[in-house]
Amino acid sequence: MEISVVIPLLNEEESLQELYDWIAKVMQSNRYLYEVIFIDDGSTDTSWNLIEQLSKKHKEVKGIRFQKNYGKSQALDAGFELAQGKVVITMDADLQDNPEEIPELYHLIIDKDFDLISGWKKKRYDNIITKNIPSKLFNAAARKTSGLKLNDFNCGLKAYKNEVIKTVKVSGEMHRYIPVLAKNEGFNKIGEKIVQHQARKYGETKFGIDRFINGFLDLITISFLSKFGKRPMHFFGLWGTLMFIFGTTSAFYIGAYKLYKVFNGIKTILVTDNPWFYIALTSMILGTLLFLAGFIGELIIKTKSGEKHYKIKEKLNF
């Protein structure tokens, strides 16, 4: 199998037939051996019925149906687990990604030996206020935080070596940061290709302004995970130890100073009337809690298995 096309979708009944025909035309004209994996992320329209019809007519069409809507990250993770192609292409189902880009993406992975190629929709047809400007801000923050010089982290059109998608685990809402996850796993040959963006032909976008807020929150998460995800004790343990030392040192000083005044007959106040006593006590408690958080985090990592956070209802042609 040369190419796997992984397509997560939610209520895209109008575009599925046209999208498949377009992909098939490109694949057949280039004589690729391929499969198309549709992941129905809990659609409430006739999307799954259309996928069933396509799979009966075309053996290369495969389908995964979730029990309910779990999100794009879980849909991609399910598709990645079952993809067999040497090169895996991801694209959205709304016809905004152009299948004509597939041959060049395939060439960059196979012939140029890239681990991952991310699409860059340099010229967009989205609303400037609600999508373009927030997207630029989001991408600038992602570049600064991750160190990856990509212009469009959130582009759905990407190409991967099979080894990459079998190594990276996508959870939560981390689909935006797959290039960062790949980099963290040691895949350093990550490139970018300008791709064509097409205006949505059917339906309405499934994403609102909240996705950028969530994106920035996820950026903070992945920044932390990049540095301390496998060794949480290095963060929590360090700060916990420092705070505990500060607290105990302060408490020792307060007690020693109190005893000094008492033995020398100097008028003094109760220890509990000293505000530094509560600062010291709070520091010791927080330090202990942070240390325990790091310790528990280490235990979770050591015992964590590859559990899935989605339930597949049906599969087709697997």
N, C-alpha and C positions, 0 to 999 in steps of 0.2 A: 504494500500500500504506500503510495507516494504522498498523498495529501489527505488530511482530515479537515473538514470545514465544520467548526463548532459554532452553532447559532442559538444563543439563548433568546427566548421570546415570551412576551406576555400580551395576549389579545392582539395578534397581528394577522387576522384571517384574510384581510384584503391583499396582503403583500406576499404571502407564502408561495403561491404558485408561480408568480412572476419572478420572485427571487430564485427559486429552484431552477426554473427554465434558464435564467441568466447564468447561474453557476454552471449548469450542465453544458451550456453552449461553450463557455470558456474552457472547461475541462476537456470536452471532447475535441475541440479545435486544437488543443495542445497535447492530446493523447495521454492525459494523466490517468493513472489508476487512483480513484478517489472514493471517499465516503462523505456524506453530508449528515451531520448529527444535529437534529433539532431537539432542544430542551424546552419543553413547555412548562413554564414556571407558574402553574396554577391558573391558566387562562380560563375565562368564563364565557368566551365566545366559541366559535367552531374551529379554532386553530388545531386542536388535536384531531378532529375528524379529517381535516385536510392533510395532516401529517400521515394519518393512517392510509388515506387514499394514495398519497405519494409513495409510501413504502410498499404498497401492493403492486404498483406499476413499475417501480424502480428499485432494484435490489440494493443500490448504493445509498438509499435514503434510510436512515435509522432515527428512531425517536425515543425520547425519555420524557415521561410525564410525571411531574411532581404531584404529591397529594394536595398541596396548597402552594400559595405564593411564598417562596423562601428568599428570593432575591437573586440578583445577577451573579454574585460571587458563588453561591451554592450551585447555580445552574452551570456555570463554567467549570466548577470543580467536578461535577458529575460527568460533564462532557469530556474533560481531560482524562478522567480515570478510564474511560472506555475508548478513547481515540487511539487508532492504530497506525496512522500515517507517520512517515518520517518527518514531515513538516505539518504542523497544526496551524490552521488559519482560524482566527476568531473574527466574527463580524456580527453586526446587529441585523435584526430581521425587518427593519423598517425601510429598507431600500436607500438609506442614506450612505451606506458603504458600497463601493463599486467593485463587483467581482472581477472586472477587467484588471484590477491591481494584482490579482493572485499570481500570475506567472512571474512577475518581477519580484514579488515577495519570496516566492519559492526559489528563484535564482539567487537571491541574496543569502538565503539560509544554506542552500546546497553548495553553490559555487563559491561564494564569498566567505562561507563558514561562520556566519553570524549565529549567535545563540538565540537572539531575539531581535525582531525588527518591529518598531512601533510606528504606526501611521501618524502623520501630522496633517490635519485638515487646515492647511494654511489659509485658504479662502473658504469662509463659512457662509452659510445662508440662514443662520439662526438670528433671533432677535438680539440686537446689539446690547440692549440694557439688561435683559434678563438672563442671557446666556453668554454672549461673547466677552463682555467686560469681566463678569465674575470668573469665567473660565481662564482668562489671562492672569488674573490675580491668583487664582488657585494654582495654575501651572508654575508661576513665578515662585510661589512659596514652596511647592514640591521640589523644584530644581534646587533651591537654596538648601532645603533640609536634607534631601537625599544625595546630593552631589551628582545626580544624573542630568546631563544636559539635553533633556528632551523638551520639546515645545508643546506636546499634547499628550499628557499622561492618560487622559480619559478617552482617547480615541478607541472605539471598539474594534477597529481593523488592525490586527497585529498578526505576526507570524512567529512561530517558535520551533525550535528543535524539539522532537518528541521527548528527549531526555529532560528538557527544561520543565515541561508541563507535568511530567511524572514525578519530578522532584518538588516543585512548588505546590504548597497547599493553600488554596484560596478559601478564606472564611470571612465571616462578618460581612463587611462591605469593602473588602480589600482588593476588589477587582481593578480599581483605579491604579493600584500600586503594584501590579504584577511585575513590571520591570524592576522595581525596588526589591521585591521579594526574591526575584531571580538573582539580582546582584548580591544579595545577602547570602545566597546559597553558592556563590562562587562563579556564576556565569557572568563574565565581565565583558564579553564582546556583544554589546547592545547598541544597535543602531536605530536610525530613524529614516523614514521615507515620506516625502510629501505625497499625499493621496488626495483624490478628488472627493469633495463633499457634495452631496446632492440634497436638495430640499426634500423634506418629508412629503411623500406622495399621498399616503392614506393615513387617516386617523389623526390622533394627537399625541404629542410627546408624553411619556410616562413619568418624566422627571420635572420637578419643580425647583424653585430656588433653594429649598431645603437640602437638596443633594450637595450643594456647595458648602453649606454649613457642616453637614455630615462629613464631607470630604476633608475639611480642615481639621475636624476632630480626629478623623482617621489618620490624618497626616501626623498629628501629635503621637497617636498610638504607635504608628509604624516607625516613627523616629526613635521612640523609646525601645521598641522591640528590636530594632536594628542594632542597638548598642547593648541592650541588657536582656533581650528576650530569652536567651539561653543561659544567662547567669544573673538572675534577678538579685541574688545576694550581693553582687558587686555594687548595686545601686542602693538597695534598701539597707543592706548590712552596713555599708560605709556610713550613710547618713545616720542610721540608728546608733551606731557605735559612737560617732562624733557627738550626737546629742546626749547620749547617756553619759559620756565622759564629761561633757560640759555641765550637765545636771549634778552629777556626783561631786565634781570639783567645787561647784558653787555651794552645794549643801555642806560639804566639809569645811569650806571657808566660813560660811555663816555660823556653823556650830563652833568652830575653833575661836572665831572672833567673839562669840557670845561667852564662851568659857574664859577667855582672856579678860574680858571686862568684869565678869563675876569674881574671879580670883584677885583682881586688883581693885575691887570695891568701886568700880566705875558704874554709874547709873546706866542701865540698858533697857531695851524693850524686849517683849516676848518674841521668840523666834517666829511665831505665827503672825505677828504684827509686821514682820519684815516682808515687803513685796517680793524681794529676791527669793524668799523661801518657796513661794508658789511658782515662780519662774523655774527654779531648779527642779521642783517636784514634777512640773509639767514636762520639762525636758527629759527627765528620766523615764517617765511613762511613755512619751512619744518615741523615745529612742528604743525602748523595749518593744513597742508595737511595730516599729519599722523593721527591727531586726527579725522579729517573728514573721512579718510579712515576707521578707526575703527568704527565710528558712522554709516557710510553707510553699512559696513559689518554686523553690528548688525541688521540693518533694513532688509537687504537681508535675513538673517537667519530667522528672525521673519515672513517674508512674503513668504518665499520659499515654494513651493509645491513640490510634488513628480513627477516632470516632467521627461519625458524620452527623451533620446538623440539618439533614433533610431526609425526607422519606419519598422514595420513588414509588409511584402508583403503577406504572406500566412501562414496558420496554418494547421496542419494535426492531426486529432484524438483528438482534445481538445474540 
